[in-house]
Amino acid sequence: MWDLIKMLSSITSQKLVDTVANNTILEFYHEAEKLGLSNDQVHDKVNEFISSPLFVQRVGERMEELAAKFNVGEVTRPH
């Protein structure tokens, strides 16, 4: 699951990947908070999210957006 993030980190700096991943987690946290869940439920949802393929997908999409924005080239996802 972390293969995509590792691959992206070889293309860009590890700090950028970490920042994008952290921001993705924070955005999901705020989305979960808006649902009116208890703090424990929000915590559980965030833990589920960071261990899911959706997390890797969102980080990958954001990295691709950044690559396109700065004209780095296409980021190839492993199959």
PyMOL Python script that loads the backbone (N, CA, C, O; Angstrom):
from pymol import cmd

cmd.read_pdbstr("""\
ATOM      1  N   MET A   1       0.815  -1.190   0.000  1.00  0.00           N
ATOM      2  CA  MET A   1       0.000   0.000   0.000  1.00  0.00           C
ATOM      3  C   MET A   1       0.862   1.259   0.000  1.00  0.00           C
ATOM      4  O   MET A   1       0.503   2.247  -0.641  1.00  0.00           O
ATOM      5  N   TRP A   2       1.963   1.244   0.689  1.00  0.00           N
ATOM      6  CA  TRP A   2       2.832   2.411   0.750  1.00  0.00           C
ATOM      7  C   TRP A   2       3.771   2.485  -0.450  1.00  0.00           C
ATOM      8  O   TRP A   2       4.561   3.424  -0.552  1.00  0.00           O
ATOM      9  N   ASP A   3       3.701   1.512  -1.361  1.00  0.00           N
ATOM     10  CA  ASP A   3       4.589   1.512  -2.527  1.00  0.00           C
ATOM     11  C   ASP A   3       4.422   2.770  -3.371  1.00  0.00           C
ATOM     12  O   ASP A   3       5.404   3.322  -3.866  1.00  0.00           O
ATOM     13  N   LEU A   4       3.191   3.222  -3.536  1.00  0.00           N
ATOM     14  CA  LEU A   4       2.947   4.425  -4.329  1.00  0.00           C
ATOM     15  C   LEU A   4       3.607   5.631  -3.678  1.00  0.00           C
ATOM     16  O   LEU A   4       4.253   6.431  -4.355  1.00  0.00           O
ATOM     17  N   ILE A   5       3.447   5.760  -2.375  1.00  0.00           N
ATOM     18  CA  ILE A   5       4.048   6.896  -1.678  1.00  0.00           C
ATOM     19  C   ILE A   5       5.569   6.809  -1.750  1.00  0.00           C
ATOM     20  O   ILE A   5       6.234   7.829  -1.932  1.00  0.00           O
ATOM     21  N   LYS A   6       6.130   5.610  -1.611  1.00  0.00           N
ATOM     22  CA  LYS A   6       7.583   5.447  -1.720  1.00  0.00           C
ATOM     23  C   LYS A   6       8.065   5.825  -3.114  1.00  0.00           C
ATOM     24  O   LYS A   6       9.097   6.480  -3.267  1.00  0.00           O
ATOM     25  N   MET A   7       7.307   5.407  -4.134  1.00  0.00           N
ATOM     26  CA  MET A   7       7.680   5.737  -5.497  1.00  0.00           C
ATOM     27  C   MET A   7       7.634   7.249  -5.713  1.00  0.00           C
ATOM     28  O   MET A   7       8.529   7.827  -6.330  1.00  0.00           O
ATOM     29  N   LEU A   8       6.597   7.870  -5.207  1.00  0.00           N
ATOM     30  CA  LEU A   8       6.479   9.315  -5.356  1.00  0.00           C
ATOM     31  C   LEU A   8       7.606  10.045  -4.642  1.00  0.00           C
ATOM     32  O   LEU A   8       8.077  11.083  -5.108  1.00  0.00           O
ATOM     33  N   SER A   9       8.032   9.504  -3.518  1.00  0.00           N
ATOM     34  CA  SER A   9       9.101  10.173  -2.780  1.00  0.00           C
ATOM     35  C   SER A   9      10.421  10.117  -3.523  1.00  0.00           C
ATOM     36  O   SER A   9      11.282  10.971  -3.312  1.00  0.00           O
ATOM     37  N   SER A  10      10.600   9.124  -4.392  1.00  0.00           N
ATOM     38  CA  SER A  10      11.826   9.083  -5.188  1.00  0.00           C
ATOM     39  C   SER A  10      11.790  10.125  -6.298  1.00  0.00           C
ATOM     40  O   SER A  10      12.840  10.539  -6.790  1.00  0.00           O
ATOM     41  N   ILE A  11      10.598  10.551  -6.697  1.00  0.00           N
ATOM     42  CA  ILE A  11      10.444  11.559  -7.736  1.00  0.00           C
ATOM     43  C   ILE A  11      10.516  12.963  -7.127  1.00  0.00           C
ATOM     44  O   ILE A  11      11.076  13.879  -7.730  1.00  0.00           O
ATOM     45  N   THR A  12       9.965  13.117  -5.972  1.00  0.00           N
ATOM     46  CA  THR A  12       9.933  14.407  -5.284  1.00  0.00           C
ATOM     47  C   THR A  12      10.611  14.258  -3.936  1.00  0.00           C
ATOM     48  O   THR A  12      11.069  13.172  -3.581  1.00  0.00           O
ATOM     49  N   SER A  13      10.673  15.330  -3.198  1.00  0.00           N
ATOM     50  CA  SER A  13      11.308  15.244  -1.887  1.00  0.00           C
ATOM     51  C   SER A  13      10.394  14.530  -0.901  1.00  0.00           C
ATOM     52  O   SER A  13       9.170  14.625  -0.990  1.00  0.00           O
ATOM     53  N   GLN A  14      10.995  13.825   0.028  1.00  0.00           N
ATOM     54  CA  GLN A  14      10.231  13.111   1.050  1.00  0.00           C
ATOM     55  C   GLN A  14       9.406  14.095   1.876  1.00  0.00           C
ATOM     56  O   GLN A  14       8.292  13.782   2.295  1.00  0.00           O
ATOM     57  N   LYS A  15       9.950  15.267   2.104  1.00  0.00           N
ATOM     58  CA  LYS A  15       9.229  16.259   2.897  1.00  0.00           C
ATOM     59  C   LYS A  15       7.918  16.653   2.222  1.00  0.00           C
ATOM     60  O   LYS A  15       6.903  16.820   2.898  1.00  0.00           O
ATOM     61  N   LEU A  16       7.929  16.801   0.915  1.00  0.00           N
ATOM     62  CA  LEU A  16       6.713  17.152   0.191  1.00  0.00           C
ATOM     63  C   LEU A  16       5.681  16.040   0.304  1.00  0.00           C
ATOM     64  O   LEU A  16       4.501  16.312   0.529  1.00  0.00           O
ATOM     65  N   VAL A  17       6.105  14.806   0.153  1.00  0.00           N
ATOM     66  CA  VAL A  17       5.185  13.671   0.282  1.00  0.00           C
ATOM     67  C   VAL A  17       4.606  13.634   1.693  1.00  0.00           C
ATOM     68  O   VAL A  17       3.405  13.426   1.867  1.00  0.00           O
ATOM     69  N   ASP A  18       5.458  13.835   2.702  1.00  0.00           N
ATOM     70  CA  ASP A  18       4.986  13.849   4.088  1.00  0.00           C
ATOM     71  C   ASP A  18       3.966  14.962   4.308  1.00  0.00           C
ATOM     72  O   ASP A  18       2.948  14.756   4.970  1.00  0.00           O
ATOM     73  N   THR A  19       4.240  16.132   3.756  1.00  0.00           N
ATOM     74  CA  THR A  19       3.331  17.266   3.909  1.00  0.00           C
ATOM     75  C   THR A  19       1.988  16.983   3.246  1.00  0.00           C
ATOM     76  O   THR A  19       0.937  17.254   3.828  1.00  0.00           O
ATOM     77  N   VAL A  20       2.016  16.447   2.046  1.00  0.00           N
ATOM     78  CA  VAL A  20       0.771  16.113   1.343  1.00  0.00           C
ATOM     79  C   VAL A  20       0.000  15.049   2.123  1.00  0.00           C
ATOM     80  O   VAL A  20      -1.218  15.153   2.269  1.00  0.00           O
ATOM     81  N   ALA A  21       0.689  14.036   2.621  1.00  0.00           N
ATOM     82  CA  ALA A  21       0.029  12.983   3.400  1.00  0.00           C
ATOM     83  C   ALA A  21      -0.589  13.560   4.671  1.00  0.00           C
ATOM     84  O   ALA A  21      -1.730  13.242   5.005  1.00  0.00           O
ATOM     85  N   ASN A  22       0.154  14.403   5.378  1.00  0.00           N
ATOM     86  CA  ASN A  22      -0.368  15.016   6.605  1.00  0.00           C
ATOM     87  C   ASN A  22      -1.582  15.886   6.319  1.00  0.00           C
ATOM     88  O   ASN A  22      -2.568  15.832   7.053  1.00  0.00           O
ATOM     89  N   ASN A  23      -1.522  16.682   5.265  1.00  0.00           N
ATOM     90  CA  ASN A  23      -2.668  17.523   4.904  1.00  0.00           C
ATOM     91  C   ASN A  23      -3.878  16.684   4.519  1.00  0.00           C
ATOM     92  O   ASN A  23      -5.013  17.048   4.830  1.00  0.00           O
ATOM     93  N   THR A  24      -3.645  15.578   3.854  1.00  0.00           N
ATOM     94  CA  THR A  24      -4.734  14.677   3.474  1.00  0.00           C
ATOM     95  C   THR A  24      -5.402  14.100   4.719  1.00  0.00           C
ATOM     96  O   THR A  24      -6.628  14.006   4.783  1.00  0.00           O
ATOM     97  N   ILE A  25      -4.602  13.720   5.696  1.00  0.00           N
ATOM     98  CA  ILE A  25      -5.143  13.202   6.957  1.00  0.00           C
ATOM     99  C   ILE A  25      -5.943  14.280   7.672  1.00  0.00           C
ATOM    100  O   ILE A  25      -7.041  14.012   8.159  1.00  0.00           O
ATOM    101  N   LEU A  26      -5.408  15.495   7.743  1.00  0.00           N
ATOM    102  CA  LEU A  26      -6.116  16.591   8.412  1.00  0.00           C
ATOM    103  C   LEU A  26      -7.436  16.910   7.723  1.00  0.00           C
ATOM    104  O   LEU A  26      -8.439  17.154   8.394  1.00  0.00           O
ATOM    105  N   GLU A  27      -7.449  16.912   6.402  1.00  0.00           N
ATOM    106  CA  GLU A  27      -8.689  17.167   5.676  1.00  0.00           C
ATOM    107  C   GLU A  27      -9.723  16.085   5.973  1.00  0.00           C
ATOM    108  O   GLU A  27     -10.901  16.383   6.168  1.00  0.00           O
ATOM    109  N   PHE A  28      -9.281  14.834   6.005  1.00  0.00           N
ATOM    110  CA  PHE A  28     -10.208  13.747   6.318  1.00  0.00           C
ATOM    111  C   PHE A  28     -10.718  13.885   7.750  1.00  0.00           C
ATOM    112  O   PHE A  28     -11.900  13.663   8.014  1.00  0.00           O
ATOM    113  N   TYR A  29      -9.833  14.251   8.669  1.00  0.00           N
ATOM    114  CA  TYR A  29     -10.210  14.455  10.073  1.00  0.00           C
ATOM    115  C   TYR A  29     -11.325  15.494  10.170  1.00  0.00           C
ATOM    116  O   TYR A  29     -12.320  15.280  10.863  1.00  0.00           O
ATOM    117  N   HIS A  30     -11.155  16.616   9.476  1.00  0.00           N
ATOM    118  CA  HIS A  30     -12.166  17.671   9.518  1.00  0.00           C
ATOM    119  C   HIS A  30     -13.473  17.221   8.870  1.00  0.00           C
ATOM    120  O   HIS A  30     -14.552  17.596   9.329  1.00  0.00           O
ATOM    121  N   GLU A  31     -13.385  16.427   7.814  1.00  0.00           N
ATOM    122  CA  GLU A  31     -14.593  15.862   7.195  1.00  0.00           C
ATOM    123  C   GLU A  31     -15.329  14.969   8.194  1.00  0.00           C
ATOM    124  O   GLU A  31     -16.553  15.031   8.308  1.00  0.00           O
ATOM    125  N   ALA A  32     -14.574  14.140   8.913  1.00  0.00           N
ATOM    126  CA  ALA A  32     -15.184  13.228   9.889  1.00  0.00           C
ATOM    127  C   ALA A  32     -15.796  14.004  11.053  1.00  0.00           C
ATOM    128  O   ALA A  32     -16.852  13.625  11.559  1.00  0.00           O
ATOM    129  N   GLU A  33     -15.150  15.078  11.481  1.00  0.00           N
ATOM    130  CA  GLU A  33     -15.685  15.912  12.564  1.00  0.00           C
ATOM    131  C   GLU A  33     -17.041  16.500  12.197  1.00  0.00           C
ATOM    132  O   GLU A  33     -17.930  16.600  13.042  1.00  0.00           O
ATOM    133  N   LYS A  34     -17.197  16.886  10.941  1.00  0.00           N
ATOM    134  CA  LYS A  34     -18.443  17.507  10.481  1.00  0.00           C
ATOM    135  C   LYS A  34     -19.626  16.548  10.534  1.00  0.00           C
ATOM    136  O   LYS A  34     -20.779  16.976  10.483  1.00  0.00           O
ATOM    137  N   LEU A  35     -19.343  15.262  10.637  1.00  0.00           N
ATOM    138  CA  LEU A  35     -20.416  14.265  10.685  1.00  0.00           C
ATOM    139  C   LEU A  35     -21.078  14.189  12.053  1.00  0.00           C
ATOM    140  O   LEU A  35     -22.071  13.482  12.224  1.00  0.00           O
ATOM    141  N   GLY A  36     -20.531  14.917  13.034  1.00  0.00           N
ATOM    142  CA  GLY A  36     -21.107  14.917  14.373  1.00  0.00           C
ATOM    143  C   GLY A  36     -20.752  13.691  15.186  1.00  0.00           C
ATOM    144  O   GLY A  36     -21.459  13.343  16.132  1.00  0.00           O
ATOM    145  N   LEU A  37     -19.663  13.033  14.827  1.00  0.00           N
ATOM    146  CA  LEU A  37     -19.225  11.844  15.550  1.00  0.00           C
ATOM    147  C   LEU A  37     -18.519  12.240  16.839  1.00  0.00           C
ATOM    148  O   LEU A  37     -18.048  13.369  16.978  1.00  0.00           O
ATOM    149  N   SER A  38     -18.452  11.309  17.773  1.00  0.00           N
ATOM    150  CA  SER A  38     -17.690  11.547  18.998  1.00  0.00           C
ATOM    151  C   SER A  38     -16.204  11.585  18.659  1.00  0.00           C
ATOM    152  O   SER A  38     -15.793  11.150  17.583  1.00  0.00           O
ATOM    153  N   ASN A  39     -15.405  12.107  19.580  1.00  0.00           N
ATOM    154  CA  ASN A  39     -13.954  12.160  19.356  1.00  0.00           C
ATOM    155  C   ASN A  39     -13.382  10.772  19.100  1.00  0.00           C
ATOM    156  O   ASN A  39     -12.528  10.601  18.230  1.00  0.00           O
ATOM    157  N   ASP A  40     -13.851   9.780  19.854  1.00  0.00           N
ATOM    158  CA  ASP A  40     -13.369   8.409  19.654  1.00  0.00           C
ATOM    159  C   ASP A  40     -13.753   7.878  18.276  1.00  0.00           C
ATOM    160  O   ASP A  40     -12.957   7.206  17.620  1.00  0.00           O
ATOM    161  N   GLN A  41     -14.966   8.181  17.843  1.00  0.00           N
ATOM    162  CA  GLN A  41     -15.408   7.732  16.524  1.00  0.00           C
ATOM    163  C   GLN A  41     -14.604   8.403  15.409  1.00  0.00           C
ATOM    164  O   GLN A  41     -14.247   7.764  14.419  1.00  0.00           O
ATOM    165  N   VAL A  42     -14.325   9.696  15.580  1.00  0.00           N
ATOM    166  CA  VAL A  42     -13.506  10.412  14.595  1.00  0.00           C
ATOM    167  C   VAL A  42     -12.121   9.785  14.541  1.00  0.00           C
ATOM    168  O   VAL A  42     -11.576   9.553  13.462  1.00  0.00           O
ATOM    169  N   HIS A  43     -11.554   9.512  15.715  1.00  0.00           N
ATOM    170  CA  HIS A  43     -10.226   8.891  15.795  1.00  0.00           C
ATOM    171  C   HIS A  43     -10.228   7.546  15.078  1.00  0.00           C
ATOM    172  O   HIS A  43      -9.307   7.238  14.321  1.00  0.00           O
ATOM    173  N   ASP A  44     -11.267   6.744  15.317  1.00  0.00           N
ATOM    174  CA  ASP A  44     -11.372   5.436  14.661  1.00  0.00           C
ATOM    175  C   ASP A  44     -11.484   5.579  13.142  1.00  0.00           C
ATOM    176  O   ASP A  44     -10.849   4.834  12.395  1.00  0.00           O
ATOM    177  N   LYS A  45     -12.295   6.540  12.688  1.00  0.00           N
ATOM    178  CA  LYS A  45     -12.457   6.765  11.242  1.00  0.00           C
ATOM    179  C   LYS A  45     -11.130   7.170  10.603  1.00  0.00           C
ATOM    180  O   LYS A  45     -10.789   6.696   9.519  1.00  0.00           O
ATOM    181  N   VAL A  46     -10.383   8.050  11.278  1.00  0.00           N
ATOM    182  CA  VAL A  46      -9.092   8.492  10.747  1.00  0.00           C
ATOM    183  C   VAL A  46      -8.126   7.319  10.673  1.00  0.00           C
ATOM    184  O   VAL A  46      -7.415   7.165   9.680  1.00  0.00           O
ATOM    185  N   ASN A  47      -8.091   6.490  11.713  1.00  0.00           N
ATOM    186  CA  ASN A  47      -7.210   5.315  11.698  1.00  0.00           C
ATOM    187  C   ASN A  47      -7.571   4.357  10.571  1.00  0.00           C
ATOM    188  O   ASN A  47      -6.685   3.800   9.922  1.00  0.00           O
ATOM    189  N   GLU A  48      -8.861   4.162  10.335  1.00  0.00           N
ATOM    190  CA  GLU A  48      -9.293   3.313   9.220  1.00  0.00           C
ATOM    191  C   GLU A  48      -8.840   3.920   7.890  1.00  0.00           C
ATOM    192  O   GLU A  48      -8.364   3.213   7.002  1.00  0.00           O
ATOM    193  N   PHE A  49      -8.995   5.237   7.768  1.00  0.00           N
ATOM    194  CA  PHE A  49      -8.646   5.931   6.527  1.00  0.00           C
ATOM    195  C   PHE A  49      -7.163   5.810   6.209  1.00  0.00           C
ATOM    196  O   PHE A  49      -6.802   5.518   5.069  1.00  0.00           O
ATOM    197  N   ILE A  50      -6.298   6.030   7.195  1.00  0.00           N
ATOM    198  CA  ILE A  50      -4.860   6.028   6.895  1.00  0.00           C
ATOM    199  C   ILE A  50      -4.324   4.635   6.592  1.00  0.00           C
ATOM    200  O   ILE A  50      -3.205   4.494   6.100  1.00  0.00           O
ATOM    201  N   SER A  51      -5.111   3.612   6.883  1.00  0.00           N
ATOM    202  CA  SER A  51      -4.669   2.259   6.525  1.00  0.00           C
ATOM    203  C   SER A  51      -5.435   1.714   5.314  1.00  0.00           C
ATOM    204  O   SER A  51      -5.391   0.518   5.025  1.00  0.00           O
ATOM    205  N   SER A  52      -6.132   2.606   4.618  1.00  0.00           N
ATOM    206  CA  SER A  52      -6.944   2.170   3.473  1.00  0.00           C
ATOM    207  C   SER A  52      -6.301   2.568   2.145  1.00  0.00           C
ATOM    208  O   SER A  52      -5.476   3.480   2.092  1.00  0.00           O
ATOM    209  N   PRO A  53      -6.688   1.877   1.080  1.00  0.00           N
ATOM    210  CA  PRO A  53      -6.218   2.260  -0.261  1.00  0.00           C
ATOM    211  C   PRO A  53      -6.680   3.664  -0.665  1.00  0.00           C
ATOM    212  O   PRO A  53      -6.026   4.318  -1.478  1.00  0.00           O
ATOM    213  N   LEU A  54      -7.794   4.126  -0.108  1.00  0.00           N
ATOM    214  CA  LEU A  54      -8.293   5.464  -0.426  1.00  0.00           C
ATOM    215  C   LEU A  54      -7.287   6.537  -0.011  1.00  0.00           C
ATOM    216  O   LEU A  54      -7.116   7.533  -0.715  1.00  0.00           O
ATOM    217  N   PHE A  55      -6.626   6.339   1.121  1.00  0.00           N
ATOM    218  CA  PHE A  55      -5.606   7.289   1.580  1.00  0.00           C
ATOM    219  C   PHE A  55      -4.472   7.381   0.564  1.00  0.00           C
ATOM    220  O   PHE A  55      -4.074   8.476   0.166  1.00  0.00           O
ATOM    221  N   VAL A  56      -3.961   6.246   0.154  1.00  0.00           N
ATOM    222  CA  VAL A  56      -2.870   6.222  -0.825  1.00  0.00           C
ATOM    223  C   VAL A  56      -3.332   6.855  -2.136  1.00  0.00           C
ATOM    224  O   VAL A  56      -2.579   7.589  -2.777  1.00  0.00           O
ATOM    225  N   GLN A  57      -4.566   6.568  -2.527  1.00  0.00           N
ATOM    226  CA  GLN A  57      -5.111   7.140  -3.759  1.00  0.00           C
ATOM    227  C   GLN A  57      -5.168   8.661  -3.671  1.00  0.00           C
ATOM    228  O   GLN A  57      -4.753   9.352  -4.602  1.00  0.00           O
ATOM    229  N   ARG A  58      -5.680   9.186  -2.561  1.00  0.00           N
ATOM    230  CA  ARG A  58      -5.784  10.642  -2.415  1.00  0.00           C
ATOM    231  C   ARG A  58      -4.418  11.313  -2.405  1.00  0.00           C
ATOM    232  O   ARG A  58      -4.237  12.358  -3.031  1.00  0.00           O
ATOM    233  N   VAL A  59      -3.452  10.722  -1.701  1.00  0.00           N
ATOM    234  CA  VAL A  59      -2.099  11.286  -1.685  1.00  0.00           C
ATOM    235  C   VAL A  59      -1.520  11.251  -3.100  1.00  0.00           C
ATOM    236  O   VAL A  59      -0.916  12.224  -3.551  1.00  0.00           O
ATOM    237  N   GLY A  60      -1.704  10.142  -3.789  1.00  0.00           N
ATOM    238  CA  GLY A  60      -1.208  10.021  -5.157  1.00  0.00           C
ATOM    239  C   GLY A  60      -1.822  11.052  -6.087  1.00  0.00           C
ATOM    240  O   GLY A  60      -1.125  11.645  -6.911  1.00  0.00           O
ATOM    241  N   GLU A  61      -3.125  11.268  -5.958  1.00  0.00           N
ATOM    242  CA  GLU A  61      -3.803  12.258  -6.797  1.00  0.00           C
ATOM    243  C   GLU A  61      -3.262  13.659  -6.540  1.00  0.00           C
ATOM    244  O   GLU A  61      -3.044  14.430  -7.474  1.00  0.00           O
ATOM    245  N   ARG A  62      -3.050  13.980  -5.272  1.00  0.00           N
ATOM    246  CA  ARG A  62      -2.524  15.310  -4.938  1.00  0.00           C
ATOM    247  C   ARG A  62      -1.100  15.485  -5.450  1.00  0.00           C
ATOM    248  O   ARG A  62      -0.730  16.564  -5.911  1.00  0.00           O
ATOM    249  N   MET A  63      -0.303  14.423  -5.368  1.00  0.00           N
ATOM    250  CA  MET A  63       1.069  14.505  -5.877  1.00  0.00           C
ATOM    251  C   MET A  63       1.058  14.694  -7.393  1.00  0.00           C
ATOM    252  O   MET A  63       1.871  15.443  -7.935  1.00  0.00           O
ATOM    253  N   GLU A  64       0.135  14.015  -8.074  1.00  0.00           N
ATOM    254  CA  GLU A  64       0.011  14.187  -9.522  1.00  0.00           C
ATOM    255  C   GLU A  64      -0.418  15.607  -9.874  1.00  0.00           C
ATOM    256  O   GLU A  64       0.064  16.182 -10.850  1.00  0.00           O
ATOM    257  N   GLU A  65      -1.331  16.177  -9.072  1.00  0.00           N
ATOM    258  CA  GLU A  65      -1.757  17.557  -9.292  1.00  0.00           C
ATOM    259  C   GLU A  65      -0.575  18.513  -9.148  1.00  0.00           C
ATOM    260  O   GLU A  65      -0.402  19.427  -9.953  1.00  0.00           O
ATOM    261  N   LEU A  66       0.231  18.293  -8.119  1.00  0.00           N
ATOM    262  CA  LEU A  66       1.411  19.142  -7.915  1.00  0.00           C
ATOM    263  C   LEU A  66       2.414  18.983  -9.048  1.00  0.00           C
ATOM    264  O   LEU A  66       2.990  19.964  -9.519  1.00  0.00           O
ATOM    265  N   ALA A  67       2.619  17.754  -9.480  1.00  0.00           N
ATOM    266  CA  ALA A  67       3.557  17.509 -10.580  1.00  0.00           C
ATOM    267  C   ALA A  67       3.097  18.238 -11.837  1.00  0.00           C
ATOM    268  O   ALA A  67       3.909  18.831 -12.548  1.00  0.00           O
ATOM    269  N   ALA A  68       1.795  18.194 -12.109  1.00  0.00           N
ATOM    270  CA  ALA A  68       1.255  18.875 -13.285  1.00  0.00           C
ATOM    271  C   ALA A  68       1.361  20.392 -13.136  1.00  0.00           C
ATOM    272  O   ALA A  68       1.679  21.100 -14.091  1.00  0.00           O
ATOM    273  N   LYS A  69       1.093  20.873 -11.941  1.00  0.00           N
ATOM    274  CA  LYS A  69       1.130  22.312 -11.695  1.00  0.00           C
ATOM    275  C   LYS A  69       2.527  22.884 -11.913  1.00  0.00           C
ATOM    276  O   LYS A  69       2.683  23.983 -12.444  1.00  0.00           O
ATOM    277  N   PHE A  70       3.521  22.137 -11.504  1.00  0.00           N
ATOM    278  CA  PHE A  70       4.895  22.605 -11.626  1.00  0.00           C
ATOM    279  C   PHE A  70       5.600  22.008 -12.837  1.00  0.00           C
ATOM    280  O   PHE A  70       6.817  22.120 -12.983  1.00  0.00           O
ATOM    281  N   ASN A  71       4.805  21.364 -13.712  1.00  0.00           N
ATOM    282  CA  ASN A  71       5.310  20.819 -14.969  1.00  0.00           C
ATOM    283  C   ASN A  71       6.462  19.837 -14.758  1.00  0.00           C
ATOM    284  O   ASN A  71       7.446  19.849 -15.498  1.00  0.00           O
ATOM    285  N   VAL A  72       6.324  18.987 -13.735  1.00  0.00           N
ATOM    286  CA  VAL A  72       7.349  17.992 -13.430  1.00  0.00           C
ATOM    287  C   VAL A  72       7.257  16.822 -14.390  1.00  0.00           C
ATOM    288  O   VAL A  72       8.243  16.121 -14.618  1.00  0.00           O
ATOM    289  N   GLY A  73       6.110  16.614 -14.938  1.00  0.00           N
ATOM    290  CA  GLY A  73       5.898  15.464 -15.810  1.00  0.00           C
ATOM    291  C   GLY A  73       4.885  14.538 -15.188  1.00  0.00           C
ATOM    292  O   GLY A  73       4.434  14.750 -14.062  1.00  0.00           O
ATOM    293  N   GLU A  74       4.539  13.529 -15.916  1.00  0.00           N
ATOM    294  CA  GLU A  74       3.524  12.591 -15.454  1.00  0.00           C
ATOM    295  C   GLU A  74       4.102  11.649 -14.415  1.00  0.00           C
ATOM    296  O   GLU A  74       5.215  11.144 -14.558  1.00  0.00           O
ATOM    297  N   VAL A  75       3.326  11.425 -13.371  1.00  0.00           N
ATOM    298  CA  VAL A  75       3.694  10.456 -12.345  1.00  0.00           C
ATOM    299  C   VAL A  75       3.047   9.143 -12.727  1.00  0.00           C
ATOM    300  O   VAL A  75       1.828   9.080 -12.891  1.00  0.00           O
ATOM    301  N   THR A  76       3.824   8.110 -12.871  1.00  0.00           N
ATOM    302  CA  THR A  76       3.308   6.807 -13.279  1.00  0.00           C
ATOM    303  C   THR A  76       3.018   5.966 -12.055  1.00  0.00           C
ATOM    304  O   THR A  76       3.878   5.786 -11.192  1.00  0.00           O
ATOM    305  N   ARG A  77       1.812   5.458 -11.985  1.00  0.00           N
ATOM    306  CA  ARG A  77       1.425   4.586 -10.874  1.00  0.00           C
ATOM    307  C   ARG A  77       1.790   3.153 -11.219  1.00  0.00           C
ATOM    308  O   ARG A  77       1.632   2.727 -12.363  1.00  0.00           O
ATOM    309  N   PRO A  78       2.276   2.409 -10.238  1.00  0.00           N
ATOM    310  CA  PRO A  78       2.561   0.997 -10.492  1.00  0.00           C
ATOM    311  C   PRO A  78       1.267   0.227 -10.701  1.00  0.00           C
ATOM    312  O   PRO A  78       0.236   0.594 -10.138  1.00  0.00           O
ATOM    313  N   HIS A  79       1.301  -0.818 -11.488  1.00  0.00           N
ATOM    314  CA  HIS A  79       0.093  -1.626 -11.760  1.00  0.00           C
ATOM    315  C   HIS A  79       0.045  -2.807 -10.848  1.00  0.00           C
ATOM    316  O   HIS A  79      -0.889  -3.605 -10.920  1.00  0.00           O
TER     317      HIS A  79
END
""", "prot")
cmd.dss("prot")
cmd.show_as("cartoon", "prot")
cmd.util.cbc("prot")
cmd.orient("prot")
